[in-house]
Amino acid sequence: MKVTMRVNGAEKSGDVEPRVLLVDFLRSNLLLTGTHIGCDTTSCGACTVLLDGEPVKSCTLLAVQVDGREIKTVEGIAQGANLAPIQIGFHEEHGLQCGFCTPGMMLVGEALLQRNPNPTDDEIRWAISGNICRCTGYMNIVKAVQHAAKLQAQAANAPEAKQPAMAGGGE
Amino acid sequence: MSSTMHMHGGIGESIKRKEDARFLRGKGNYLDDFVLPNMLHMAILRSPHAHARIKSIDTKAASAKPGVIAVVTGELMAQHKLAWMPTLSGDTQAVLATDKVRFQGQEVAAVVAETLYQAEDARDAIEVEYEILQAVTSPEGAKAAGAPLIRDEKEGQKDNHIYRWESGDKTGTQAAFAKADKVIRLHTFYPRCHPSPLETCGCIADVNGVTGKATIYMTSQAPHAIRTVFALVTGLPEQQIRIISPDIGGGFGNKVPVYPGYVVATAASLLIGRPVKWVEDRTENLISTGFARDYHMTGDLAVDKNGKMLALRVHLDSDNGAFFSDAQPSKFKAGLFHIVTGSYDIPTAHVTADGYYTNKAPGGVAYRCSFRVTEASYLIERLVSNAAMELGIDQAEFRKRNFIQPEQFPYTSATGWVYDSGDYPKAMDVALEQLGYEELKKDVEARRKKGEITGIGIASFTEVVGAGHGAEFDILGLRMFDSAELRVHPTGKALLRMGVKSQGQGHETTFAQIVAEELGIPARDVLVEEGDTDTAPYGLGTYASRSTPVAGAATAMVSRQLRDKARKLAAHLLEADEEDLVWERGKFYVKGSPEKSKTIQEAAFAAYTNLPEGMQPGLEGVHYYDPPNMTYPFGTYAVVVDVDKGTGQVKVKRMVAVDDCGVRINPMIVEGQIQGGLTEGFGIAFMELITFDAEGNCIGSNFMDYLLPTAWETPKFEIGQTVTPSPHHPLGAKGVGESATVGSPAAFVNAVIDALSPYGITNIDMPVTSDKVWAALRSKGVTE
């Protein structure tokens, strides 16, 4: 079946079997391997992408279900060379270790900040509770989202200020 | 701290991680992200039964399915002498079953096809006829009269017993028990759980038919050891095997062993002449790869009337599953369980263990643990709390009365191990202070009077990590050393390659910081590479908290080695005597004339351009570090819980964790390790369980049944520290990756038992779920 969707702002098409999962379409057909597979049962959230701005688990959607709709993956978070606030938050607050859950966590965090620009600790924990992280213990992920919230608020107050591109780390 | 120091990235600075850049952009390189030209996909058919004889395997229909290139059976593997493989614990394990299946999920056959969907379709078309046999699901069942013989293929194996292991002094312990005023007993089962890294295990085997070179991409925590094991198993010459361990999505011990899928994929690639990818799904990961714990433990603690510990006696029955493939040093059948005397000055101890085969998955791995240290620590810390309760002594006071004192180090334990350093009373004082223990005790008392159920739990754990020394610690004879190769380029930038392999621990940052400290090259100028056996120096890998204790030490040593050469180069450039030079991080200057100096970068340039007569060019070196002893991190954890009478639900109100891992290289990364470890400890204490029904069906085969903590359940941790440097480590560091998982389960459970103690409840085995607490309360007549 032919399927067409907007992925990270660009139109993408493919010819897939009806049974092909969205996560497999993204990873195998579009080579967007930042979306990961962790469990197959919609439990872990490593495969989270944004569907029309809302977090969904791409291991539990068929590619054909998404025909004509808009998908955002981790590869679409950064604004060109500049990291988005959510990415800076994760870096600054050590919100990632092995990095495997990070794409899903960041997308959920970004979607949360869209509808709630200043979430409490509990609101963040509830929002990311469909995503499992085995490394961090979540405390720094919560801080990372709050860090991003602050950056977004600053940017809203001073829209001309440019977001810095992150250096290679080690600074 | 000045901003210049911050830029440098030396020891003690919480610089941000270098590895983040690619992960934040979704550009990590995990195993499943690799696509090789002409790559095929493999799916494994697994046994639905725990114990059954294979009567026939029919692959005709599967072979005819679209896209199928090959169907591999045990019979085919046997033709290449690969139906069985050796394990890390000196046993054998079936690669693909030929005679019987011995656990549910065991590998029976494999399909190689053009796509994964096709491989899985064809796998489902393989027909296997089984004769179901009685399953054994516990050590008790394994030793019962008339129990079926699981390993009937092993010559001389008459029952399901694997090993008897013993440590300590039996006679002395008996004598001490005879004189005891009181003996406290705890029988507890540390259930089977699973490390479940978010990324499952897998490999891509690419055997080049022309050159014979086998390149195997693999989610491996120990790529070099795996290369050697592969050479031994397959008979391929070792220089023709290249293991590449790419970015790893968490390991926690699960990615140490060699799994049958790796061997089958390699054999398939060899036979077909194309790359073959095999990646487990979550169920395969949970039901077939390295589990953890499954220890049935009985501990007796002898004390005198003053509350002084006299002796410890422990027996444990270990459930090892169908093949004894524990990933641990070869000489240690029960890992490092010797640490069971913990933080206490117990004069004598005797420990025995029996290992049993059962019809359960094999592969006891150390789930964020240094080889069975977690089980030992759990037993002693639970036993000590129960003893304090029974003696009517405050649990903190009872511990303090029996701690090994700071002046007793180096301390030889009753099981013969030499603890390098420690200050247990201090860590406890810091924790109790941070918790507000005395006030809290009053609060607990007041609330209990009102009928509330609340309690405080403490654990003062001691770990033993950083294996070797190589004379005692080996894996299949390979000494447990580790390595660092440092190349300083003419422009003063450096490449550091290591024998260990990060799975999220932040090696690219931490080890660059060691070079920054010891050789003065800023951390941002040091590129750290690991995981490719063709380029990295040989090492035994990352597990058992050994990377910083062993490879970190190797990094310090190689940096010092190059600094010595740089000193000669600087002396040459300054036309000074090398003895007259003073080292200040990043430069040498002439004593008394600080303006006459040469930076490390200038010395590096000279190594390639302007050398003293007779000196070899270059500024490169390698160091293989064989540690003189293990390191002994420790700490005190304290937990406060409330229990709901109506539902049995436990709510962790507070958790204070004071860790002493010696010198901290990057405190931010260390705290991240601790927070993650506490969360896994929390999961083990309250949620995670791999169990089996009477037929040997695995309950806990997916993330809807095997429960992992999410952000919603996970408590907020209060972190504290003390610093007692290791006297034998070049940097004083001890390793920290696992302390929190080792120490925290006992702290959590002790808190629950303390809360329930007014009702006469003395034990609930993990995971401490609401239904178990509810049942315990009801059994004592407690209702809402």
Chai-1 contact restraints between the chains, C-beta under 6 A:
chainA,res_idxA,chainB,res_idxB,connection_type,confidence,min_distance_angstrom,max_distance_angstrom,comment,restraint_id
A,T33,B,D33,contact,1.0,0.0,6.0,A-B,restraint_1
A,G34,B,G26,contact,1.0,0.0,6.0,A-B,restraint_2
A,G38,B,L198,contact,1.0,0.0,6.0,A-B,restraint_3
A,C39,B,R282,contact,1.0,0.0,6.0,A-B,restraint_4
A,C39,B,F703,contact,1.0,0.0,6.0,A-B,restraint_5
A,D40,B,D281,contact,1.0,0.0,6.0,A-B,restraint_6
A,D40,B,R282,contact,1.0,0.0,6.0,A-B,restraint_7
A,T41,B,N702,contact,1.0,0.0,6.0,A-B,restraint_8
A,T41,B,F703,contact,1.0,0.0,6.0,A-B,restraint_9
A,T41,B,M704,contact,1.0,0.0,6.0,A-B,restraint_10
A,S43,B,F703,contact,1.0,0.0,6.0,A-B,restraint_11
A,S43,B,M704,contact,1.0,0.0,6.0,A-B,restraint_12
A,C44,B,F703,contact,1.0,0.0,6.0,A-B,restraint_13
A,A46,B,L198,contact,1.0,0.0,6.0,A-B,restraint_14
A,V74,B,G26,contact,1.0,0.0,6.0,A-B,restraint_15
A,E75,B,G26,contact,1.0,0.0,6.0,A-B,restraint_16
A,A78,B,R25,contact,1.0,0.0,6.0,A-B,restraint_17
A,Q87,B,L24,contact,1.0,0.0,6.0,A-B,restraint_18
A,H91,B,K16,contact,1.0,0.0,6.0,A-B,restraint_19
A,H91,B,D20,contact,1.0,0.0,6.0,A-B,restraint_20
A,H94,B,M668,contact,1.0,0.0,6.0,A-B,restraint_21
A,H94,B,G672,contact,1.0,0.0,6.0,A-B,restraint_22
A,L96,B,F23,contact,1.0,0.0,6.0,A-B,restraint_23
A,Q97,B,G504,contact,1.0,0.0,6.0,A-B,restraint_24
A,C98,B,G249,contact,1.0,0.0,6.0,A-B,restraint_25
A,C98,B,G250,contact,1.0,0.0,6.0,A-B,restraint_26
A,C98,B,Q503,contact,1.0,0.0,6.0,A-B,restraint_27
A,C98,B,G504,contact,1.0,0.0,6.0,A-B,restraint_28
A,G99,B,F23,contact,1.0,0.0,6.0,A-B,restraint_29
A,G99,B,G28,contact,1.0,0.0,6.0,A-B,restraint_30
A,F100,B,L198,contact,1.0,0.0,6.0,A-B,restraint_31
A,F100,B,E199,contact,1.0,0.0,6.0,A-B,restraint_32
A,F100,B,G249,contact,1.0,0.0,6.0,A-B,restraint_33
A,C101,B,L198,contact,1.0,0.0,6.0,A-B,restraint_34
A,T102,B,F23,contact,1.0,0.0,6.0,A-B,restraint_35
A,P103,B,G26,contact,1.0,0.0,6.0,A-B,restraint_36
A,R125,B,A711,contact,1.0,0.0,6.0,A-B,restraint_37
A,R125,B,W712,contact,1.0,0.0,6.0,A-B,restraint_38
A,I128,B,A711,contact,1.0,0.0,6.0,A-B,restraint_39
A,S129,B,T710,contact,1.0,0.0,6.0,A-B,restraint_40
A,S129,B,A711,contact,1.0,0.0,6.0,A-B,restraint_41
A,S129,B,W712,contact,1.0,0.0,6.0,A-B,restraint_42
A,I132,B,L708,contact,1.0,0.0,6.0,A-B,restraint_43
A,R134,B,P197,contact,1.0,0.0,6.0,A-B,restraint_44
A,R134,B,L198,contact,1.0,0.0,6.0,A-B,restraint_45
A,R134,B,G250,contact,1.0,0.0,6.0,A-B,restraint_46
A,C135,B,G250,contact,1.0,0.0,6.0,A-B,restraint_47
A,C135,B,G504,contact,1.0,0.0,6.0,A-B,restraint_48
A,C135,B,G676,contact,1.0,0.0,6.0,A-B,restraint_49
A,T136,B,G676,contact,1.0,0.0,6.0,A-B,restraint_50
A,G137,B,Q675,contact,1.0,0.0,6.0,A-B,restraint_51
A,G137,B,G676,contact,1.0,0.0,6.0,A-B,restraint_52
A,G137,B,L678,contact,1.0,0.0,6.0,A-B,restraint_53
A,G137,B,T679,contact,1.0,0.0,6.0,A-B,restraint_54
A,Y138,B,A711,contact,1.0,0.0,6.0,A-B,restraint_55
A,Y138,B,T714,contact,1.0,0.0,6.0,A-B,restraint_56
A,M139,B,Q675,contact,1.0,0.0,6.0,A-B,restraint_57
A,G168,B,A21,contact,1.0,0.0,6.0,A-B,restraint_58
A,G169,B,K16,contact,1.0,0.0,6.0,A-B,restraint_59
A,G169,B,R17,contact,1.0,0.0,6.0,A-B,restraint_60
A,G169,B,K18,contact,1.0,0.0,6.0,A-B,restraint_61
A,G169,B,D20,contact,1.0,0.0,6.0,A-B,restraint_62
A,G169,B,A21,contact,1.0,0.0,6.0,A-B,restraint_63
A,G170,B,G9,contact,1.0,0.0,6.0,A-B,restraint_64
A,G170,B,I15,contact,1.0,0.0,6.0,A-B,restraint_65
A,G170,B,K18,contact,1.0,0.0,6.0,A-B,restraint_66
A,G170,B,A523,contact,1.0,0.0,6.0,A-B,restraint_67
A,G170,B,R524,contact,1.0,0.0,6.0,A-B,restraint_68
